[in-house]
């Protein structure tokens, strides 16, 4: 198995000088950036939507600035690009709006680079993939010599954790993403697909904005939570393990981490720099199951959850007072289980696959997650 090093630096503010200092410390502790001199470098942030920076939905622009400056100072030819979350049209007009709202436009100006609004993509074959043999990838990722991911620490309703491995999903064009949820409705299979994608793309380095993360029912509907770190690594899998430890999640309970471990892509993870102190009261998503050292009754419940999955898993419920009928949830749903009727979203729960894409992309917090009575009983047994 492959050993990796996570560089860690404490930081509890987005003040530029402090962020630059923390990024430098974390990157140095991780062994330094890969060679970028004279090479085309894609800095790939997490830009889920055009949510404001204070909501902890996207990578903070000050972290993007700090990493971008490091790349330029090292002689790299820098570009910044991402395809926003599923359900968002991948077009120059939309990209311009999103980059402006998320602070990317201002960062590019300060760094003296031109943002690309190229929305082309290419088909890439990957015969070694476990569950996917071909991906559609945005041009900026295809044309880069070096890819540096700048991800955000967040919880996630479907994959439970969103970090370095999940951030790579952003190289898939926006409206292609729901297809993957339709093809892989099971979180374990979806996680295998994400690892296939990372093995195809092979991000060269990753920096995580864990200064303020998101807790609860992320990656859009959770709450900001100060975590106080910048993390860095040459391994997306190793960094995720370190971040999962930070927010008191068991790595063996996260699908992407387990997929990487099964394939021998990661082994021992060492932390250099500041000690990572777990945040014991970090709020996990309501779908999260720790799956570790359970007594006999809990193990029996787990074995039967597959059979009663739809009864256990939370279901999307619309808050009609907050829903404005924008149609984002209907556009993103991979199985067309949502429609807009009389200006409000209506769910067909018999067809819903519980991928939570609708919840992920609703900016108005109009979609809530609720369990049935049976689901509440099972959840109480598991968490007692």
C-alpha positions as CSV (number, residue, x, y, z in Angstrom):
1,X,0.0,0.0,0.0
2,X,1.0,3.6,-0.7
3,X,2.2,5.8,2.2
4,X,1.3,9.5,2.1
5,X,2.0,12.7,4.0
6,X,-0.6,15.3,4.9
7,X,0.7,18.7,5.6
8,X,-1.3,20.5,8.3
9,X,-1.3,24.2,9.4
10,X,-3.7,25.8,11.9
11,X,-5.6,28.8,10.6
12,X,-8.8,30.4,12.0
13,X,-9.1,33.4,9.8
14,X,-9.4,34.3,6.1
15,X,-7.2,37.3,6.5
16,X,-4.9,37.1,3.5
17,X,-1.5,37.2,5.2
18,X,-2.6,34.5,7.6
19,X,-4.0,32.3,4.8
20,X,-0.9,32.7,2.7
21,X,1.3,31.8,5.7
22,X,-0.8,28.7,6.5
23,X,-0.9,27.5,2.9
24,X,2.9,27.8,2.6
25,X,3.3,25.9,5.8
26,X,0.9,23.1,4.9
27,X,2.4,22.7,1.4
28,X,5.9,22.6,2.7
29,X,5.0,20.0,5.3
30,X,3.5,17.9,2.6
31,X,6.7,17.9,0.6
32,X,6.2,20.9,-1.6
33,X,4.3,21.5,-4.8
34,X,4.9,19.2,-7.8
35,X,7.1,20.7,-10.6
36,X,5.2,23.5,-12.2
37,X,7.9,25.7,-13.8
38,X,6.9,26.4,-17.4
39,X,4.0,24.0,-17.2
40,X,0.2,24.6,-17.7
41,X,-1.3,24.3,-14.3
42,X,-5.1,23.9,-13.6
43,X,-6.1,25.1,-10.2
44,X,-9.4,23.4,-9.7
45,X,-11.5,24.8,-6.8
46,X,-14.8,23.5,-5.4
47,X,-17.5,25.7,-7.0
48,X,-20.8,23.9,-6.4
49,X,-22.9,26.9,-7.2
50,X,-23.0,30.7,-7.1
51,X,-23.6,30.7,-3.4
52,X,-21.9,33.5,-1.5
53,X,-18.5,32.8,0.1
54,X,-19.8,33.2,3.7
55,X,-22.0,30.1,3.3
56,X,-19.0,27.7,3.2
57,X,-20.4,26.1,0.1
58,X,-17.4,26.9,-2.1
59,X,-13.6,27.1,-1.7
60,X,-12.8,30.4,-0.1
61,X,-11.2,32.9,-2.6
62,X,-8.4,33.7,-0.2
63,X,-7.3,30.1,-0.2
64,X,-7.5,30.0,-4.0
65,X,-5.4,33.2,-4.1
66,X,-2.8,31.8,-1.8
67,X,-2.4,28.6,-3.9
68,X,-2.5,30.5,-7.2
69,X,0.3,32.8,-6.0
70,X,2.5,29.9,-5.0
71,X,2.0,28.4,-8.5
72,X,2.9,31.7,-10.2
73,X,5.9,32.3,-8.0
74,X,7.1,28.9,-8.9
75,X,6.9,29.7,-12.6
76,X,3.7,27.9,-13.5
77,X,1.3,28.9,-16.2
78,X,-1.9,29.2,-14.2
79,X,-5.5,28.8,-15.1
80,X,-8.5,28.5,-12.7
81,X,-11.5,26.5,-13.8
82,X,-14.3,24.2,-12.6
83,X,-17.7,23.0,-13.8
84,X,-20.2,23.9,-11.2
85,X,-22.6,21.4,-9.6
86,X,-25.1,19.1,-11.3
87,X,-28.1,20.9,-12.6
88,X,-26.2,24.1,-13.5
89,X,-25.8,24.8,-17.2
90,X,-22.2,24.7,-18.3
91,X,-22.1,27.9,-20.4
92,X,-19.9,31.0,-20.6
93,X,-22.7,33.2,-19.3
94,X,-23.4,31.0,-16.3
95,X,-19.7,30.5,-15.6
96,X,-19.1,34.3,-15.5
97,X,-22.0,34.7,-13.0
98,X,-20.7,31.9,-10.8
99,X,-17.0,33.1,-10.9
100,X,-18.1,36.6,-10.0
101,X,-20.3,35.5,-7.1
102,X,-17.7,33.1,-5.6
103,X,-14.9,35.6,-5.7
104,X,-13.0,33.8,-8.5
105,X,-13.2,36.8,-10.9
106,X,-11.6,39.1,-8.3
107,X,-8.8,36.6,-7.5
108,X,-8.0,36.2,-11.2
109,X,-7.6,40.0,-11.5
110,X,-5.4,40.2,-8.5
111,X,-3.2,37.3,-9.8
112,X,-3.0,38.9,-13.2
113,X,-4.5,35.9,-15.1
114,X,-7.4,35.6,-17.6
115,X,-10.2,33.3,-16.7
116,X,-11.2,30.9,-19.4
117,X,-14.8,30.6,-20.3
118,X,-14.2,27.6,-22.6
119,X,-17.0,25.1,-22.0
120,X,-15.8,22.5,-24.4
121,X,-15.1,18.9,-23.3
122,X,-13.6,15.7,-24.5
123,X,-14.2,12.0,-24.2
124,X,-11.5,10.1,-22.3
125,X,-11.2,6.4,-22.3
126,X,-10.3,4.6,-19.0
127,X,-10.2,0.8,-19.6
128,X,-8.7,0.2,-16.1
129,X,-11.8,1.6,-14.4
130,X,-13.7,-0.7,-12.0
131,X,-17.2,0.6,-12.9
132,X,-16.5,3.3,-15.5
133,X,-14.5,2.9,-18.7
134,X,-15.1,6.3,-20.2
135,X,-15.6,9.8,-18.9
136,X,-16.5,13.2,-20.4
137,X,-13.9,15.8,-19.1
138,X,-13.8,19.6,-19.5
139,X,-11.1,20.9,-21.8
140,X,-9.2,22.8,-19.0
141,X,-8.5,19.5,-17.3
142,X,-7.6,17.7,-20.5
143,X,-5.2,20.4,-21.6
144,X,-3.4,20.8,-18.2
145,X,0.1,19.4,-17.5
146,X,-0.5,19.7,-13.8
147,X,-3.8,19.6,-11.9
148,X,-3.9,21.1,-8.4
149,X,-7.2,20.6,-6.5
150,X,-8.2,23.2,-4.0
151,X,-11.2,21.6,-2.2
152,X,-13.5,22.5,0.6
153,X,-14.1,20.5,3.8
154,X,-17.8,19.6,3.8
155,X,-20.2,16.9,4.9
156,X,-22.5,15.4,2.2
157,X,-25.9,13.8,2.3
158,X,-25.1,11.1,-0.3
159,X,-21.4,10.4,0.0
160,X,-21.3,11.6,3.6
161,X,-18.0,13.4,3.1
162,X,-16.9,15.8,0.5
163,X,-13.2,16.6,0.2
164,X,-10.4,15.9,-2.3
165,X,-11.8,12.8,-4.1
166,X,-15.3,14.3,-4.5
167,X,-13.9,17.7,-5.7
168,X,-12.5,15.9,-8.8
169,X,-16.1,15.3,-9.9
170,X,-16.1,19.0,-11.0
171,X,-14.1,18.1,-14.2
172,X,-17.3,16.4,-15.5
173,X,-19.5,19.0,-17.3
174,X,-22.4,20.2,-15.2
175,X,-25.4,18.6,-16.9
176,X,-23.6,15.3,-17.4
177,X,-23.4,14.8,-13.6
178,X,-27.0,13.7,-13.0
179,X,-26.4,10.8,-15.4
180,X,-23.9,9.3,-13.0
181,X,-26.4,9.5,-10.1
182,X,-28.9,7.7,-12.3
183,X,-26.4,5.0,-13.3
184,X,-25.0,4.6,-9.8
185,X,-27.9,5.2,-7.3
186,X,-26.0,3.2,-4.6
187,X,-23.5,5.3,-2.7
188,X,-20.9,2.5,-2.8
189,X,-21.0,2.2,-6.6
190,X,-21.0,6.0,-6.9
191,X,-17.9,6.1,-4.7
192,X,-16.2,3.5,-6.9
193,X,-17.0,5.7,-9.9
194,X,-15.4,8.7,-8.2
195,X,-12.2,6.7,-7.5
196,X,-12.1,5.6,-11.2
197,X,-12.4,9.3,-12.1
198,X,-9.5,10.3,-9.8
199,X,-7.4,7.5,-11.2
200,X,-8.0,8.8,-14.7
201,X,-7.4,12.5,-13.9
202,X,-4.6,11.8,-11.3
203,X,-4.6,15.2,-9.5
204,X,-1.0,16.0,-8.8
205,X,-1.6,17.9,-5.5
206,X,-4.4,18.9,-3.3
207,X,-5.0,21.7,-0.8
208,X,-8.0,21.7,1.5
209,X,-9.8,24.8,2.8
210,X,-10.7,23.5,6.2
211,X,-10.6,26.9,7.9
212,X,-14.4,27.0,7.9
213,X,-16.0,23.8,6.8
214,X,-19.6,22.8,6.4
215,X,-21.4,20.4,8.9
216,X,-24.8,18.8,8.9
217,X,-26.7,18.1,5.7
218,X,-24.2,19.4,3.2
219,X,-22.9,20.0,0.6
220,X,-25.3,23.0,0.2
221,X,-27.8,22.8,3.0
222,X,-25.5,22.4,6.0
223,X,-24.1,25.1,8.3
224,X,-20.7,26.8,8.3
225,X,-18.4,25.4,11.1
226,X,-15.0,26.7,12.0
227,X,-12.5,23.8,11.8
228,X,-9.3,25.9,11.8
229,X,-6.9,24.2,9.4
230,X,-5.4,24.2,6.0
231,X,-4.4,20.7,4.8
232,X,-2.2,19.7,1.8
233,X,-1.0,16.4,0.2
234,X,0.2,14.7,-2.9
235,X,-2.6,12.1,-2.3
236,X,-6.3,12.9,-2.6
237,X,-7.0,9.8,-0.6
238,X,-4.5,10.5,2.2
239,X,-5.8,14.0,2.6
240,X,-9.4,12.8,2.8
241,X,-8.4,10.4,5.6
242,X,-6.8,13.2,7.5
243,X,-9.8,15.5,7.0
244,X,-12.2,12.7,8.0
245,X,-10.3,12.3,11.2
246,X,-10.5,16.0,11.8
247,X,-14.3,16.0,11.8
248,X,-14.6,12.8,13.8
249,X,-15.7,10.5,10.9
250,X,-14.3,7.0,10.6
251,X,-12.5,6.6,7.3
252,X,-13.7,3.1,7.0
253,X,-17.3,4.4,6.9
254,X,-16.7,6.6,3.8
255,X,-17.3,4.9,0.5
256,X,-14.5,6.7,-1.5
257,X,-11.9,6.0,1.2
258,X,-12.9,2.3,1.4
259,X,-12.8,2.0,-2.4
260,X,-9.2,3.5,-2.5
261,X,-8.2,1.1,0.4
262,X,-9.6,-1.9,-1.4
263,X,-7.5,-1.1,-4.5
264,X,-4.3,-0.5,-2.5
265,X,-4.2,3.2,-3.5
266,X,-3.5,4.3,0.1
267,X,-2.0,2.9,3.2
268,X,-0.4,4.6,6.1
269,X,-1.0,8.4,6.4
270,X,1.4,10.6,8.3
271,X,0.6,14.2,9.4
272,X,3.4,16.7,9.3
273,X,3.1,20.2,10.7
274,X,0.4,21.1,13.2
275,X,-1.3,18.2,15.0
276,X,-4.8,17.5,13.8
277,X,-7.1,17.5,16.8
278,X,-10.5,15.8,16.0
279,X,-13.6,18.0,16.5
280,X,-15.7,15.6,18.5
281,X,-19.0,17.5,18.2
282,X,-18.8,18.1,14.4
283,X,-22.3,17.5,13.1
284,X,-22.5,14.7,10.5
285,X,-25.2,14.4,7.8
286,X,-28.4,12.6,8.9
287,X,-27.6,9.8,6.5
288,X,-24.3,9.0,8.1
289,X,-23.7,5.6,9.8
290,X,-20.4,5.1,11.6
291,X,-20.4,1.3,11.0
292,X,-17.7,0.5,13.6
293,X,-17.7,-1.9,16.6
294,X,-21.4,-2.3,16.7
295,X,-23.1,-4.8,19.0
296,X,-25.0,-7.8,17.5
297,X,-28.4,-6.0,17.2
298,X,-26.9,-3.1,15.2
299,X,-25.0,-5.4,12.9
300,X,-28.3,-7.2,12.2
301,X,-30.0,-3.9,11.5
302,X,-27.2,-2.9,9.1
303,X,-27.6,-6.2,7.2
304,X,-31.2,-5.5,6.6
305,X,-30.9,-1.9,5.7
306,X,-30.4,-2.8,2.1
307,X,-33.8,-4.4,2.1
308,X,-35.6,-1.5,3.7
309,X,-33.4,1.3,2.3
310,X,-36.2,3.6,1.1
311,X,-37.9,3.2,4.5
312,X,-34.8,4.1,6.4
313,X,-33.2,6.8,4.3
314,X,-34.5,10.4,4.7
315,X,-36.8,11.6,1.9
316,X,-36.9,15.0,0.4
317,X,-39.9,17.1,1.6
318,X,-40.7,20.5,0.1
319,X,-41.2,23.6,2.3
320,X,-43.8,25.3,0.2
321,X,-43.2,28.6,2.0
322,X,-39.6,28.7,0.9
323,X,-39.9,27.1,-2.5
324,X,-40.0,29.7,-5.3
325,X,-40.5,27.2,-8.1
326,X,-37.2,27.9,-9.8
327,X,-37.1,24.3,-11.3
328,X,-33.5,23.6,-10.3
329,X,-34.5,20.4,-8.5
330,X,-36.5,19.2,-11.5
331,X,-33.6,19.9,-13.9
332,X,-31.1,18.0,-11.8
333,X,-33.2,14.9,-10.8
334,X,-31.6,12.0,-12.6
335,X,-34.9,9.9,-12.5
336,X,-37.3,12.8,-13.1
337,X,-39.0,12.3,-9.7
338,X,-39.6,16.1,-9.3
339,X,-41.9,18.4,-11.2
340,X,-43.1,22.0,-10.8
341,X,-46.9,22.2,-10.2
342,X,-48.5,25.5,-9.6
343,X,-45.2,27.2,-8.9
344,X,-44.0,24.6,-6.3
345,X,-41.8,21.5,-6.4
346,X,-43.7,18.2,-6.0
347,X,-41.8,14.9,-5.4
348,X,-42.7,11.4,-6.5
349,X,-41.1,9.4,-3.7
350,X,-41.8,6.1,-5.3
351,X,-39.3,6.9,-8.0
352,X,-36.9,8.9,-5.8
353,X,-33.5,7.1,-5.5
354,X,-32.3,9.2,-2.5
355,X,-29.3,10.6,-4.3
356,X,-30.1,14.0,-2.7
357,X,-29.1,16.0,-5.8
358,X,-32.2,18.2,-5.3
359,X,-31.2,19.0,-1.7
360,X,-27.6,19.6,-2.8
361,X,-28.5,22.2,-5.3
362,X,-31.4,24.1,-3.7
363,X,-30.1,27.5,-2.7
364,X,-33.3,28.5,-1.0
365,X,-33.2,25.7,1.7
366,X,-36.7,24.8,0.5
367,X,-36.0,21.0,0.5
368,X,-35.9,19.3,3.9
369,X,-35.0,15.7,4.8
370,X,-37.4,13.7,6.9
371,X,-37.5,10.0,7.8
372,X,-40.6,7.9,8.0
373,X,-41.7,6.5,11.3
374,X,-39.9,3.2,10.5
375,X,-36.8,5.1,9.5
376,X,-36.8,7.0,12.8
377,X,-37.1,3.7,14.8
378,X,-34.2,2.1,12.9
379,X,-32.1,5.3,13.2
380,X,-32.7,5.3,17.0
381,X,-31.6,1.7,17.3
382,X,-28.4,2.4,15.4
383,X,-27.5,5.5,17.3
384,X,-28.2,4.2,20.8
